[in-house]
Amino acid sequence: MNETDAALICKALGDPNRLKIVKILADGEKCACVLLEAFQITQPTLSHHMKILCSCNLVQASKEGKWSHYTLNRRTFDEFISFITKTTTSPNDEKENC
């Protein structure tokens, strides 16, 4: 994962509704109709949020009839967590001299 990909994920997770969607999807695949029940938003607004989550590869979508089903992409999350860990962990605990 590179800085651009990580920044897109941070931006996607920066919205409270999208963060709640991720939390709901952590329990497993959900139909869009189930996600709509958890919010007071319209279907087009949900679609907008899902498009953002899918575009940074945090969520995968599949179509079944007229409804979309969504799942978390655990691989992307693992890569993101690894990137953040490497970014925020110093290779040594010594302070640099200025």
RODO-2510 file (C-alpha; in nm, 4 decimals, decimal comma):
residues 98
     n   res          X          Y          Z
     1     m     0,0000     0,0000     0,0000
     2     n     0,1259     0,3477    -0,0800
     3     e     0,0532     0,6907     0,0656
     4     t    -0,2121     0,7724    -0,1955
     5     d    -0,4083     0,4535    -0,1262
     6     a    -0,3847     0,5070     0,2496
     7     a    -0,5013     0,8676     0,2150
     8     l    -0,8069     0,7565     0,0143
     9     i    -0,8942     0,5071     0,2869
    10     c    -0,8510     0,7721     0,5570
    11     k    -1,0776     1,0062     0,3627
    12     a    -1,3390     0,7323     0,3191
    13     l    -1,3314     0,6467     0,6900
    14     g    -1,3435     1,0152     0,7857
    15     d    -1,7199     1,0251     0,7357
    16     p    -1,9260     0,9049     1,0364
    17     n    -2,1814     0,7298     0,8151
    18     r    -1,9141     0,5377     0,6259
    19     l    -1,7421     0,4433     0,9495
    20     k    -2,0748     0,3101     1,0784
    21     i    -2,1223     0,1143     0,7547
    22     v    -1,7818    -0,0477     0,8038
    23     k    -1,8737    -0,1337     1,1620
    24     i    -2,1979    -0,2974     1,0451
    25     l    -2,0176    -0,4910     0,7708
    26     a    -1,7659    -0,6210     1,0243
    27     d    -2,0359    -0,8743     1,1222
    28     g    -2,0464    -1,0109     0,7672
    29     e    -2,2102    -0,9530     0,4309
    30     k    -2,5118    -0,7232     0,4316
    31     c    -2,7713    -0,6323     0,1738
    32     a    -2,8147    -0,2641     0,0947
    33     c    -3,1666    -0,2881     0,2359
    34     v    -3,0228    -0,3888     0,5760
    35     l    -2,7784    -0,0987     0,5656
    36     l    -3,0587     0,1429     0,4808
    37     e    -3,2496     0,0318     0,7894
    38     a    -2,9569     0,1378     1,0092
    39     f    -2,9606     0,4968     0,8785
    40     q    -3,2038     0,7745     0,8110
    41     i    -3,0731     0,8333     0,4599
    42     t    -3,2045     0,7747     0,1099
    43     q    -3,0968     0,4916    -0,1186
    44     p    -2,9043     0,7337    -0,3460
    45     t    -2,7133     0,8647    -0,0437
    46     l    -2,6268     0,5099     0,0624
    47     s    -2,5129     0,4383    -0,2938
    48     h    -2,2849     0,7428    -0,2777
    49     h    -2,1250     0,6195     0,0453
    50     m    -2,0869     0,2671    -0,0898
    51     k    -1,9264     0,3959    -0,4098
    52     i    -1,6599     0,5725    -0,2023
    53     l    -1,5968     0,2652     0,0153
    54     c    -1,5766     0,0420    -0,2927
    55     s    -1,3533     0,2810    -0,4869
    56     c    -1,0791     0,2571    -0,2238
    57     n    -1,1307    -0,1207    -0,2121
    58     l    -1,2446    -0,1338     0,1520
    59     v    -1,5757    -0,2887     0,0494
    60     q    -1,6677    -0,5309    -0,2252
    61     a    -2,0103    -0,5336    -0,3887
    62     s    -2,2061    -0,8059    -0,5597
    63     k    -2,5434    -0,7779    -0,7268
    64     e    -2,8313    -1,0132    -0,6488
    65     g    -3,1506    -0,9179    -0,8246
    66     k    -3,2269    -0,5529    -0,7618
    67     w    -3,0193    -0,5386    -0,4440
    68     s    -2,6477    -0,5054    -0,3902
    69     h    -2,4711    -0,7055    -0,1217
    70     y    -2,1603    -0,5689     0,0463
    71     t    -1,8684    -0,7260     0,2305
    72     l    -1,5540    -0,5862     0,3848
    73     n    -1,2341    -0,6471     0,1969
    74     r    -1,0254    -0,7811     0,4863
    75     r    -0,7104    -0,7907     0,2750
    76     t    -0,7269    -0,4150     0,2147
    77     f    -0,7869    -0,3543     0,5845
    78     d    -0,4880    -0,5709     0,6758
    79     e    -0,2679    -0,3827     0,4286
    80     f    -0,3932    -0,0493     0,5638
    81     i    -0,3257    -0,1507     0,9247
    82     s     0,0216    -0,2708     0,8281
    83     f     0,0905     0,0567     0,6448
    84     i    -0,0230     0,2673     0,9421
    85     t     0,1785     0,0542     1,1833
    86     k     0,4942     0,0873     0,9740
    87     t     0,4329     0,4595     0,9305
    88     t     0,3917     0,5271     1,3011
    89     t     0,6547     0,2886     1,4375
    90     s     1,0089     0,4085     1,4686
    91     p     1,2790     0,1571     1,3703
    92     n     1,4536     0,2459     1,6940
    93     d     1,3597     0,4268     2,0083
    94     e     1,6605     0,6566     2,0048
    95     k     1,6055     1,0274     1,9513
    96     e     1,7739     1,1814     1,6549
    97     n     2,0256     1,4540     1,7149
    98     c     1,9365     1,7865     1,5604
***
